[in-house]
Amino acid sequence: MGNNLNITPANFGLDDDKAFLHDPAVYIKVLDDDADDDFHALGYLKLDKNWSQNMEYAELTANIPEETIRKDAVKQTFMLEGALKQIQPETIALLSQRYIDDSGSGYTRVIMGSKLPSPVFVSVELITQTVDGKALKLRIRKGQITAEDFQMILGAKEHAEVPFKIQALKDTDPYGNNPDWDYYGNKSITADTTSSDATLSSVSFGTVDNIKIGGRIMGDGIPDDTTVLSVDYTGNEIEMSANATATDTGVSITVETDDGELDNIAHWYFED
């Protein structure tokens, strides 16, 4: 890596294949829904959609006239905005964060009261392409509908629309929520497992030196949802939250590392 952002400067230049002219589709998955773990199209959307990154900085200044010595980021906000052209109970309930009452016969209500339901969080995948047909995706690992400005535009000359904002939040379980998405925090090691024992021995860490305590650990003979309790880099051991279910040597293990802090909110996916 030649620079802090892993940018390859030689890839800059004029390339009209990388122009963008395509209406993105938006797919969402409701997190922690024990009945449906799939992505679904949000519905027909207005053509204009906006992804924004807002940064706030603490600024160190000195001298007269005042000069900026350095700036350090203190807050970051990521937001996806659009307008839905499709009106149905699920979309109104989701975008207004209100409860669906389907107890009636022949009708469904979206109800609003003085008590607020617990918020529903979503994963979002915006899918589009560059003019050369290469896939371009924006993936939000965990988003919250910000309904403070919820409004429905009704009675205009065009079809009704519902503007929405989805704020991208830190996902504390990126791999668990979307195991099919690449996650920079996951790294590979090898270790020996012993049935009915929570200690991995003879661990070959390679270059991995920042395993996340409390992070996921996965591999053959390791139960689902097992986490790391402690790591002994000198003694080549890892203590897990659950006992191994098999005895084997040189098992390929995936561990979550602190590198995941670089990849726990959202990412752009570019097809080569």
N, C-alpha and C positions, 0 to 999 in steps of 0.2 A: 504494500500500500504506500503510494508516494505522497499522499496528503491526508489530512484528518477526515475528509469526506469520501475517500476512496474513489474520487473522480478520475476518469481517464481523459485528460485534456485533448488528446488526439481525436476523440470522438466528436468534438465540436466541429461545426462547419455547416455549409449550405446543403440541405438534404430535403427536397420537397416531398419525399416519401414519408417524412415524419410530421407533415402537416396534419391538422386535426379538423375533420368536418364530418361529424356523425352524431346522431342523437343517442345519448347514453341511456341504457335501461338500468333501473334501480331495483335490486332484489334485497329483501330483508329476511332475517331469521330472528324470531323472538327467543331471547335467551332464557334459560331455566324453565322452558315449557316442556313438561314431562310427556306431553301428547304429540308434539310435532317438533322435530329437530332439523327441518329442511328450510332451504331458502325459497321464497316465493316472490314473484313480481309484485311490487307495491301497487302498480296500476298504471293507467295512462297518465303521463306527466306533461306539464308545459315544457316546451323546448328548452327554455333557459334554466340552467342549473348552475350553482356556484359552490365551489370549494374554497374555503378561506383559512389562512393561518395568520393569527394575530399574536405578535410577540411584544411583551413589555420588558423594559430594561431599567436596571439601576445604573445611573451614570455618575462616574467620578470626574469632577471638573476641578480646574485650578487656574490660577493666574488671572490677570486683567490685561487685555480682554480675555474673557473666559474661554478656556480650551478643554475639550473632552480628552481625558487621559485614557479612560477605558469604559466599556459598557458590558454589563453582565445580565444575561436573561434572568428574569425573576418570575415570569408568568407566560404561559403559552395557551392559546385557545384554537381549536380546530373545529370548523363548522361546515356542514353540508346543507345547502338551502335549495328549495325547489317549490313547485306548486303542483298539487295533485288535481287531475281533472276527472277523477272517478270517485263518486260518492257512494259509500256503502257503510253498514254498521262498523265493520272491522277497521276501516281506514279512519272514520271519524273518532272511534274510540281510541285508536292508537295515537293519532295526531293531537287529540285533546286530552289524552291520558284520563279517560273516563270509562266507567264500567258498562258492559253490555248486559242488559236484562233480557234473556231469551225465554223467560218463564211463561210468556203469553202464548196464545194460539193464533197463528196467522199473522203475527207481527213481531218485530224486534225493536227494543228501545235502547238508546244510548243515554244513560241517566246522569244527571249532574246534581250534586248536593253539597251540603256544607262540609261533609267528610270526604277527604280525598283518598282514592285507592292508592295502594303502594305503586310506585312507578314501574313500568315495564321497560326493560333495556333490550336493545336490538344489535345484531351484527348487520352490516350493510355491505353490499357489493355492487358498485357501479361499473357496468360493463359497456365498453365501446371499442373503437379501433382507430388506428391511424389510416391515412388514405391508401397505404400499401396493403391494407387488410390484416395487419398485425394487431393482436389483441392488446388492449390497454384497459386495466382495471384499477379502480380505487377500492380498497378494502378497509372498512372501519371495523376494528375488532369488537369494540363495545361502544354503543351510542345511546344517548338519552335524548328523547324528544323534548325540546324546550318549548313548552306550551304557554309561556307567559304572554305571548302576542297572538294566540290562536284566533283566527278569524276566517269566516267563509264568505267569499265574494259571490253573492247571489243576485239574480235578476238583471244581470248585464246582457249585452247583445251576444256574448259568447257563452259557452258552457261554463257552469259554475266551477270554481277552483278553490282549493284549500292550500294556501302557502304553509310550508313547514320548515323547521330547522332541526337538524340532528347534530348535537354536539358530541364529538369524539372524546371518550373518556379513557383513562388508564384502565387496561384490562389486567386484573390480577391473576388471571388464569388463561393466557392466550392460547396455549395448546389445547387445554381442556374444552374451551368454548368452540374452537375451530381447528380440529386436528388435521384437516385436509389442507390448511394453509401453512406455507413455510413459516418457520419461527426462528429468528436469529439466535434466540437464547438456547436452543437445543444443541448439544454437543455430544459426540460419541466417545465412549471409553470402553474398556473390557474389564471383566472381573470374574472371580469364581463365586458361585452361589452354593449354599448349603441348605438343604431342605429343613424347614422349621427353625431357621436361624435368620435373624434380621441383619447380620453383618456380612457385607461383601468383602472378600479378602483378595489378596494379590491383584489389587486394582492397578491397571495401567492407565494413568491419567493422560499420557502424551503431553500436549501443550495446555491442557485444561487445568487452570489453577484458580478458578473463581466459581465453583459450584455453589448454587444458591441454597442456603439452608431453608428448608420448608418448600423447596421446589420439587417438581415432579421427577420421578425416576422410573424408567420403563425398560423392559426387556423380558426375554423368556425366563419364566420361573419367578417373576416379580408380579404380585397382584396389582390389579387396576387401582388407581388413585393412591399409590404408595408415594411417600415424600421422603426427602433426605433430612435426617435428624442431626447428623454430624459427619465431618470429613477429617480423616487423618492422612494428610499428604505424605508424611514421613513414614508412617506405618503401612501405607497403601491399603487403607480400609475405609469403608463407608457404612455408617449405621443408618438403617432404614426404619420407617414407621411400621412396617409389616414384615413378617417372616417370609423368606423365599419358599416357594412350593416345589423346588427341584434342586438337585445337586448336579453341578456341571462346572466345567472350567473354561476360561476364555470366552465367557458369554458377552455378546455385544450389548452394551447398555447405553441408553440415551438419558442424559441428565440435563436439567435446566440450570443455566448459568446466569450470572449477573449481566451478561451481554444482552439479555432480554430487555433490559431497560431501554435499549435503542429501538425496540420493535414491539412495544406493548400498547400502541394506540392505533396506528393505521399505516398502510403502505401502498405505494403505487406498484403495479405489476406490469412489466413490459415484456411482451413476447419477442424473442430474438428473431 
